[in-house]
Each structure stands twice: as structure tokens, then as C-alpha cells.
Amino acid sequence: MTTQFTLSGRARALTSSAIREILKVTERPEVISFAGGLPSPATFPVERMREATEKVLRDSPHAALQYGPTEGFTPLREWIAERLSRNGAKIPASRVLITTGSQQGLDLLGKVLIDEGSKVLVETPSYLGALQAFSLFAPAFASLPSDAQGIVTDQISPADLEGARFLYCLPNFQNPTGRRMPLERRKALVELAAKAGVPLVEDDPYGELSYGGEALPSLLSMNPDGVIYMGSFSKVLAPGLRLGYVVAPEEILGKMVQAKQAADLHTPSFSQRIVYEAVQDGFIDKHIPSIRALYGAQCEHMLAALEREFPEQARWNRPEGGMFIWVDLPEGIDSGALLAKAIEHNVAFVPGAPFYAVEPRRNCLRLSFVTVPAEKIDHGIKVLGELLKAEIAALPAAA
């Protein structure tokens, strides 16, 4: 007897992450991968996490291994709230929800804020993981004009904002472009959104990774009642913990709590207690500078390789933090086709098209530098440079 399964319309619309598909190729040890946005394992505080785990199992083993509240472990929520209470903004712990990775936060936001056809505003380009999470709920994406400093606020019209459920952005060292929104644009964006009554969703996994250590005010600190803030421990401790958090007005947070109860009841108690033990005495502020130093040096090494090896027709940014370099290629170059040739030479990157919600551009790509040793950066960029020069040479001559 043959059993027939009928998929839902939502399931039929699902697609795999372009990055995850590329990462399958990069599991081959001979492949030099600039594709994954993975933190460097060299930054994982293994000994600190071992000590924290032992302390949790010694002092509160039964509570750590038991179910817990959906909102999260109260001391950790209080620690997050205090850390985010900056620039005169006071964030109460009651506004903090601990999530199973920040990706779950995106999913919960989609569940509680998006109906089919809802207008959702995004940057150009935007984070692929967010587009994938939101797409499950069939929104109508609208891309806002953006440049090397993020959303161009003086090009946003009232019509752009009208009827939007929310505006999603990454002001700090954005994935995929590595750009950071300057202070004046942050102020203007918060003012425009507040005037239009449009919530801002501020996704901030990379904010602590400024190579110089300097920070700009969060959008949350400028308008706590109009901003939903998302953070993560993946980039400053370890992604395997799968621990993120959302800060939102309580009426929104309450609905996210209900959605999370239906999804997984609560984020693992064990992980939450371990992270709290690891960070509660100020360790995180001693640990982050080492990550900044490593990533800053890796970034400079890749930038130097790009200057040596890439053709003059290519353009790229110089990130002040984060994990990514964005490369613009000449018109007529398809980075997807370039990737296929690069993989034949055991080099991988992420084409730019999947990062666009509408009207994808194909002549751009993302490079991640944080997990690749210097000598492999040199070789991989040299290979890409040679392939790119050949692609440019094969372009039809201008009329």
C-alpha cells in the first residue's frame, strides 16, 4: 500500500538556503571557503565554557536539567536588559525573550507580525536568513534605497512607509555588505519610522565586532517603544549554544512568547545557565577585544590580497567591523556562473543575488574572511582574481 502525503502550500513554497547549499561543497577539505558566515573556532572560549558548565552542574543541576519559563532564565534576561540600557534608555527585563538562536527570533516575528501580502520593508541587499524566515509567511517585500552606508534616509518617502508592518535592518556591519549606518542616518531613520508609526526591527549580531572598539547608539536606545531589537551570543561566545534574544514592547513580546510556546516551549535551561555563568562577572568585555583583533587582522589581509589580485573594474568596501567584504563586479558578470568555475578550482564564495528581496543583482558577491588562514586567503583570492579577469576579458566589447 502506498501512502500519499499532501504538502501544504507553505511547505511547497519552501526553498533551501543558498548559503547552506554552498556549505555542503565546502565540507571538502581541499576547498578554500569564503562562503560561510561562521565565527572562527579560535575565538571560542572553551575553558571558560567548561568552567561555567561544571559550576552549573555542581550548584544547580536539577534546575538546569528541568523545564523552564518560556521567557527565559531570569538572571540572564536581567543581564541582557542592563547591558542594553544605554544612552539614557532603560530596558526592563520584562521586555527580554530568550530564543533558540536569533534565527528563531526572526521566525517568531514573522508569525506574529506578518499576514499574507503584508508590506515588509528591507534594506538593499538584506540578510538572507531573514528573507528566508519572513518569506514563509508570504509578505510583500519592498526594498528601500541603500548605499555604502545603509538605508538612504533622505530618499524614503511617506508612501514607502505607508502600511508597512515593520522595517527590518542591520545597522552594524551588515550581513552581507559589512556596512555600518552612521549616526545621523540612525537618528533620521528612527524619526521617520516613529512619525509613520512603523516598527523598526534592529538585528544586531555583529555590533560588538567593531575593529576599533567604538560603538554607535543602537536604534533601540533612541526609541525603546518603537524598536524590536535582536541580539545573539553566537558571534561573541559560540554559535553551537544556539542562544539569542529579542527585546520588544511587552504587547509584542507577549505574542512572541505564545508563539514560542507552540514551537519549543522554551530555550534550553542548561544553555541559558551556562551562558549566564560565563558572562555575569564581566568576562564578555575581556573576551571580545581578542575577537576584534583577530577579525581586523584577517580583514586587512584579505583587503591587501584583493588590491593585488582583483581587476581594477571590481569594487569592494573596507569594513570597520564584522565578518564580510562585499564586492561589486562589472555589468555582465554573473557571480553565480563565476562560483561554478571557482568551485572547480576549490574556492567558494556566496553570490550576491539571494540577498535581494526584489530585483536581484547578479554582478556582486560576499566574501567572509574570519575562518580562513592567511596563506589560503592569498591563494583563494588569487584564483578568484584570475577567473574574474578571464570573465571580464570575455565580455562583449562596448558598442
LUMKE-405066 format. One record per residue (C-alpha): x, y, z. Coordinates in steps of 0.02 Angstrom, whole numbers, plus 50000, padded with zeros to 5 digits. Layout:
XYZ...
***
This chain:
500005000050000500685017249952500425031650071500165048749990500745064350078499985080950026501115095550067500405112050125500565127050012501795134250136502885118750127502835118649937503465136549938504965132350047506695133549969508405129050037509605142450094510825146649954512225147850081511825131150161511855122849991513575130349954514215124950125513905106850077515255109049945516445117250068516455101850180517775095050061519445098550148520275104549988519015118749965519505136250020517855143450081517475161950088515625157050091515035153550268514725167250394515435156050529516365163150679518165157550695518325142550813519915150850875518795163450966517775150551062518155152151249518235133451278518995133851451517795147051512516315137051449516985121351531517125130451698515375137651680514645120651638515475112551788514825126251903513035124451838513065105551862513815107452034512725121452102511035119452014510985103151918509145099151938508545116551887509735116651739509065100051676507235104251706505935113451602505965132251623504915147651586504605151951404505275169651429506965162951483508125161851634507765177551736509565181951786510115180851603508645191751549509125204451682510945204251624510415207551443509215221351495510555230151596511825228751455510605236451331510095250651448511205263851369511135281951314509775285851439508625271551386508055259851524507625242351462506665231551588506985212851594505125210151562505445215351381506755201751351506365184851274507745171751259507655162451093508435146751022509635156650914509215173350836508505163950685507065158550795506785176750838506545180450653505325166050636504315171750787504255189550721503585183050556502255173050645501595187550750501815202150629501575195750450499985190950359499985185350179500305200750073500895211450218502115225050168503835222050244505245234550215507045228650198508745235650150509535233049979510285220049993509715211750155510125196850265509685180750175509165171650336507875185050374507175184850197507025166050208506165166650379504945180250329504565172650158503725157950243502285169850286502125176750108502425195350137502565208550001504365213950017504845231849974506685236249961507235253350020508605263149930510285259250009512105263649979513795260050060513155267450224511505258150230509735264650203509725281650117508515290150234508285306050131507615295449987506235287450091504515294550054502915293450159502235281650026503705269850055503245268250238501355268350221500545252050275502165243150319502095230350459503915233850502505605239050432506995226350454508815232050456510565227950521511385244650564513045237050620514225228450496512775221550397512695204150327513045203650180513875220350144514865223950304514245241950303513825251950459512465265250467513145282150527512395291150675511445304450577510565291250472510115281450628509305296850702508395300650539507785282750519507105281850696506225298650672505465293750504504845277050568504125284450727503215298050630502465284950513502055272950656503115259150578504055247550698505915245350668506695228150685508535230550730509535214650703511225216650788512295200750792513885210050741513795226250841515145220950965516375217050824517005234550785518855232850748519205249250836518055245450981516995260950957515095259050963513675269250892512005270950984510755257250947509095261350867508325253451023509145266351135508405280351029506615273951037506335258951152504455258951119504625258650930506055246450903506145227550915507955222850949508765206050911510415200050982511425184050991512825175351085513355166250926514665178850871515375183251042515375166051127514915151351013513545147750886513335129850946512475136551102511015142250993510615156551110509855172951052508655185851121507315198151071506895214551158505165221151115503715231151185502765219951304501195218351197502265211451054503355200951168501805192751243501265186451073503025180451034503015170751198501395162251147502115158050975503695151151056502665140351175501905132051021503625129850942504785123151078504085127951250505705136851298507545138651255508595125251342508815129251527510545121351528511245132651391510505148251470511265144851640512955140751565512985157051466512455167051618513855159451723515085163351583514605181651560513925187951726515585193751801516175204451654517075190751557516255195551393517065212751391518775204851417518465191851282517755202451140519355212851108520275196851058518925193150928519035210850860520925209750845520875193150752519485198250632520265215250599521915207250550521045194250440520055208050355521615218350318522465203050246521025199650127520905217950077522755217850032522515201949929521045209849837522115225049795523465213749723522425200949632520735207949579520505217749418520285236549428518485235049366517965226849530517495237249682517365232449866517075240350035518305242050181517325235950333517585243850502516985228050588516035211950567516435197050457516095201550274516765210650121515545214749980516195215049801515345223649654515815216649484515645224349311513965223449224513785207349128514695196549255513595183349337514325178749507513305162649506514195156849349515845162949423515525152249578515305136549474517015139449395517785143949562517185127649642518065118249502519645126549570519175122549751518685140349801516945145449861516025161649899514205167149905513425175449751512505191549788510815188149707509995178449853510225193549968508995204049867507145203349913506635210249743507575213449580509145203349622510835209249558511975195749491513595205649474514055205549658514665193249790515035191149976516695185750048516945180150228518725180650294518655175750478518935156750466520235156250326522115156050364523155169850284524035158650157522365151650099521645169250084523095173549970522865158049861520965158849856520895177349809522225174449675521165160549599519605171449603520555186149529521175175749382519435168749349518665185949359519935193449238519525179649114517655183149133517935201749103519005198348950517605187648877516295201448893515645208548728516555224348678515575240348708514735246848553
***
